[in-house]
Amino acid sequence: MGMSTREAFGRALVELGAKYPDLVVLQADGTRSTQTIHFAERYPERFINVGIAEQNLMAAAAGIASTGKRALVSTYGVFASMRACEQVRTFIAYPYLNVTIASSHAGVTPGNDGPTHQATEDIGIFRTIPGMTVVMPADEVATKPLLDQALALPGPVYIRLTRDAVPTLYGEDQKFFIGKAIERRPGEDLTIIAVGDMLYWAERAADELEGMGFTVRVLDMHTIKPIDREAVLAAAEETGAIVTVEDHNVINGLGSAVSDVVCDAYPVPVKRVGLPDTFAESGPYELLLEKYGMHVKHIVTAAKAALELKARLHRHVRRG
């Protein structure tokens, strides 16, 4: 097991503070929880803690960014996306300011913290805001380069981080580019598209499916907006069936983003694995995945259903 991406974020932020001397970090309390404490200790003159006041947090960041500086705000995903949604939309996104919103406690990774702290609607909220880029690294290695690019990117960026540790999947030589999916393995029968902490479980499901004789393409869609249309359409055309896997409500998250592309350009079966339209309970992370249909066996079941739909469509075409 590696480390949480929030911890990797905290370490990377200190290093990037030297690269970007105009970077100002703002926090809504919880500096230890979101790991901005390290930046605060190294660069106290460029750190502002507004307290438990997320709406003021976003407004202050907008003001700082309007002077030409880079602003990064950090809080929990539920508070960034809901308590301060209007301020993000109107003060940051509408004027297209250079503000990076780094949130921790993504999906059900907070586990025992419960639904008040489990951000399971945030991708859906932020991907509907015009001009917003939405990113979620899968592990500690992916976090630093994606954060670096987020800070350099014009306009607002939402970067989503895990509370608990996630396995390390990438080697240090891996290249990352916002807006460009990474093909983790090739395959011709089916594509599994995953994001964030769910990439690990998607790959375990691919292992099982390959043991059954299927070849499975796995994509890390670390950027949900703008989504890599080229990678999605290649998956649709070349494998004919897709399963999306996300630690987020199945409504308006990765699965919806992929379906938008597929339905618009190359319709094929798409099965979505994620949190059903419900709030999760408090409990250990992996048990929550089991209860809400997001574990390896559920990904395999969804893959079989997508493959069956693909076969039925082919039979129908042949009869036609």
C-alpha positions in Angstrom: 0.0 0.0 0.0 1.2 3.5 -0.9 0.1 6.7 0.7 -3.1 8.8 0.4 -3.1 11.3 -2.4 -3.8 14.1 0.1 -0.5 13.3 1.8 1.3 13.2 -1.6 -0.3 16.5 -2.4 1.0 18.1 0.9 4.5 17.0 0.1 4.3 18.1 -3.6 2.9 21.5 -2.6 5.9 22.4 -0.6 8.2 21.6 -3.6 6.0 23.5 -6.0 6.0 26.5 -3.6 9.6 27.0 -4.7 8.8 26.6 -8.4 5.9 29.1 -8.2 7.0 32.1 -6.0 3.7 33.8 -6.7 1.6 30.9 -5.3 -0.6 31.7 -2.4 -2.3 28.8 -0.5 -5.6 29.4 1.4 -7.1 26.9 3.8 -10.5 26.6 5.5 -9.1 25.2 8.8 -8.1 21.5 8.9 -4.5 22.1 7.7 -3.4 18.7 9.0 -6.4 17.0 7.4 -5.7 18.4 4.0 -1.9 18.4 4.5 -1.4 22.1 3.7 0.4 22.3 7.1 3.7 21.6 5.4 3.3 24.6 3.0 2.2 26.8 5.9 5.3 25.9 7.9 7.7 26.5 4.9 6.0 29.6 3.5 4.0 31.3 6.3 4.0 34.6 4.4 2.1 32.9 1.5 -0.4 31.0 3.6 -3.8 32.1 4.8 -6.2 30.2 7.0 -9.7 31.7 6.9 -11.1 29.3 9.4 -14.3 27.3 8.9 -15.6 29.7 6.2 -15.5 28.1 2.8 -17.5 30.7 1.1 -15.0 33.4 2.3 -12.2 31.0 1.3 -13.3 31.0 -2.4 -14.0 34.8 -2.4 -10.5 35.5 -1.0 -8.9 33.2 -3.5 -10.7 35.0 -6.3 -9.5 38.3 -5.0 -5.9 37.1 -4.8 -6.0 35.6 -8.3 -7.5 38.8 -9.7 -4.2 40.5 -8.9 -2.2 38.1 -11.1 -1.1 35.6 -8.4 -1.7 31.9 -8.4 -4.2 30.9 -5.7 -4.7 27.4 -4.4 -7.5 26.6 -1.9 -7.8 23.5 0.1 -10.7 22.0 2.0 -12.9 18.9 2.0 -14.6 18.0 -1.3 -18.1 18.2 0.2 -17.5 21.8 1.4 -15.7 23.0 -1.7 -18.4 21.7 -4.0 -21.6 22.5 -2.0 -21.0 25.0 0.8 -19.0 27.2 -1.5 -20.5 26.3 -4.9 -21.9 29.7 -5.7 -18.7 31.4 -4.9 -16.7 29.0 -7.1 -19.1 29.5 -9.9 -19.5 33.2 -9.8 -16.3 34.6 -8.3 -13.8 32.1 -9.8 -15.2 30.3 -12.8 -17.2 33.1 -14.4 -14.2 35.5 -14.5 -12.0 32.5 -15.4 -9.4 33.0 -12.7 -6.3 30.9 -12.0 -7.5 29.2 -8.8 -6.8 25.5 -8.1 -9.3 23.9 -5.7 -7.6 20.9 -4.1 -10.1 18.8 -2.1 -9.5 15.9 0.2 -11.9 13.1 1.3 -13.0 12.0 -2.1 -15.7 9.4 -2.5 -16.1 6.9 0.2 -12.4 6.9 1.0 -13.1 8.8 4.3 -14.8 5.6 5.4 -15.6 6.0 9.0 -16.0 9.8 8.7 -19.4 9.1 7.2 -21.6 10.8 4.5 -21.1 14.3 5.9 -17.4 14.0 4.8 -17.7 11.6 1.9 -17.6 13.7 -1.3 -19.7 11.6 -3.7 -21.4 14.4 -5.7 -18.4 16.8 -6.3 -17.4 15.6 -9.8 -20.9 16.0 -11.0 -21.2 19.5 -9.6 -17.8 20.8 -10.8 -17.9 19.2 -14.3 -21.1 21.2 -15.0 -19.4 24.6 -14.3 -18.2 26.2 -17.5 -14.4 26.4 -17.9 -13.7 24.1 -14.9 -11.0 21.4 -15.3 -11.6 18.3 -13.1 -8.7 16.0 -12.2 -8.2 13.0 -9.9 -4.8 11.3 -9.6 -4.8 7.5 -9.0 -1.8 7.4 -6.7 1.0 9.3 -5.0 3.2 9.3 -8.2 0.5 10.9 -10.3 -0.3 13.6 -7.7 2.7 15.8 -8.1 2.8 16.2 -11.9 -0.9 16.6 -12.2 -0.9 19.2 -9.4 2.0 21.0 -11.1 0.1 21.1 -14.4 -3.0 22.3 -12.6 -1.1 25.2 -11.1 0.3 26.2 -14.5 -3.1 25.8 -16.3 -5.1 28.9 -17.1 -8.5 29.0 -15.4 -10.0 27.1 -12.5 -9.0 23.5 -11.8 -10.6 21.1 -9.3 -8.2 18.3 -8.1 -9.7 15.5 -6.1 -7.7 13.7 -3.4 -8.2 10.6 -1.2 -8.2 10.6 2.6 -6.9 7.0 3.0 -3.9 5.4 1.5 -4.1 3.9 -2.0 -1.8 1.5 -3.7 1.1 2.9 -5.7 0.5 2.0 -9.3 2.9 4.1 -11.3 6.7 4.2 -11.6 8.5 7.5 -11.3 9.2 7.6 -15.0 5.5 7.7 -16.0 4.5 10.9 -17.9 1.1 12.6 -17.1 -0.8 15.2 -19.1 -4.0 16.8 -18.1 -6.7 15.8 -20.6 -4.8 12.7 -21.8 -5.8 9.3 -20.5 -3.2 6.6 -19.8 -3.6 3.1 -21.2 -2.6 0.8 -18.4 -2.9 -2.3 -20.5 -4.1 -3.1 -24.0 -7.2 -5.2 -24.9 -9.6 -5.9 -27.7 -12.7 -7.4 -26.0 -13.6 -4.7 -23.5 -12.4 -1.5 -22.0 -12.5 -0.6 -18.4 -12.2 3.2 -17.8 -11.4 4.1 -14.2 -10.5 7.2 -12.2 -8.7 7.8 -8.9 -8.7 5.1 -6.2 -10.8 2.8 -8.3 -8.1 2.2 -10.9 -6.5 -0.4 -8.6 -9.8 -2.3 -8.3 -10.4 -2.0 -12.0 -7.1 -3.6 -12.7 -7.8 -6.5 -10.3 -11.1 -7.0 -12.2 -9.2 -7.0 -15.5 -6.9 -9.7 -14.1 -10.0 -11.9 -13.4 -11.5 -11.3 -16.7 -8.3 -12.1 -18.5 -8.2 -15.3 -16.5 -11.6 -16.1 -18.2 -10.0 -15.6 -21.6 -10.9 -12.0 -22.4 -8.5 -9.3 -23.3 -9.2 -6.1 -21.4 -8.0 -2.6 -22.1 -7.7 -0.5 -18.9 -7.6 3.3 -19.1 -6.8 5.7 -16.3 -9.1 8.7 -17.0 -7.4 11.0 -14.5 -8.9 14.0 -16.2 -12.7 13.9 -16.2 -13.0 17.3 -17.8 -11.9 17.9 -20.5 -12.3 14.1 -21.0 -10.0 12.4 -23.5 -12.5 12.0 -26.3 -9.9 10.3 -28.6 -9.2 7.6 -26.0 -12.9 7.0 -25.3 -13.8 6.8 -29.0 -10.9 4.4 -29.7 -12.1 2.2 -26.9 -15.6 2.2 -28.3 -14.5 1.5 -31.9 -11.8 -1.0 -31.1 -13.3 -3.0 -28.2 -17.1 -2.4 -28.6 -17.9 -2.4 -24.9 -17.0 -0.2 -22.0 -17.3 -0.3 -18.2 -16.7 2.9 -16.2 -15.5 2.6 -12.6 -15.6 5.6 -10.1 -15.8 6.4 -6.4 -18.6 8.8 -7.0 -22.4 8.8 -7.5 -23.1 7.1 -10.8 -25.1 10.2 -11.8 -23.1 12.9 -13.7 -19.6 11.5 -12.9 -17.1 9.6 -15.0 -19.7 7.2 -16.3 -21.9 10.0 -17.5 -18.9 11.8 -19.1 -17.9 8.7 -21.0 -21.5 8.0 -22.0 -21.9 11.6 -23.4 -18.9 10.9 -25.8 -20.1 7.5 -26.8 -23.7 8.4 -27.4 -22.8 11.4 -29.4 -20.3 9.7 -31.7 -20.1 5.9 -31.5 -22.8 4.1 -29.5 -21.7 0.9 -27.8 -22.7 -0.7 -24.5 -21.5 1.2 -21.4 -22.0 -0.1 -17.9 -21.3 2.2 -15.0 -19.9 1.0 -11.6 -20.0 3.6 -8.8 -22.1 4.6 -5.8 -25.8 4.1 -6.5 -28.0 7.1 -6.1 -27.7 7.0 -2.3 -25.6 8.3 0.6 -23.1 5.8 1.8 -22.8 4.7 5.5 -19.9 5.1 7.8 -17.6 2.1 7.7 -14.2 0.8 6.5 -13.5 1.8 2.9 -13.3 -1.7 1.4 -16.5 -2.9 3.2 -18.3 0.2 1.7 -17.1 -0.8 -1.8 -18.6 -4.3 -1.1 -21.9 -3.0 0.2 -22.5 -0.5 -2.6 -21.5 -2.6 -5.5 -18.1 -1.1 -6.3 -15.7 -3.9 -5.6 -13.8 -6.2 -8.0 -16.7 -8.8 -8.3 -19.1 -6.0 -9.2 -16.8 -4.7 -11.9 -16.5 -8.2 -13.3 -20.3 -8.6 -13.3 -20.7 -5.3 -15.1 -18.1 -6.3 -17.6 -19.9 -9.6 -18.3 -23.1 -7.7 -18.8 -21.4 -5.2 -21.2 -19.9 -8.2 -23.2 -23.3 -9.9 -23.4 -24.9 -6.7 -24.7 -22.1 -6.4 -27.3 -22.7 -10.0 -28.4 -26.5 -9.4 -28.7 -25.9 -6.3 -30.8 -23.6 -8.2 -33.1 -26.1 -11.0 -33.5 -28.8 -8.4 -34.3 -26.6 -6.8 -36.9 -25.9 -10.1 -38.5 -29.6 -11.0 -38.6 -30.3 -7.6 -40.2 
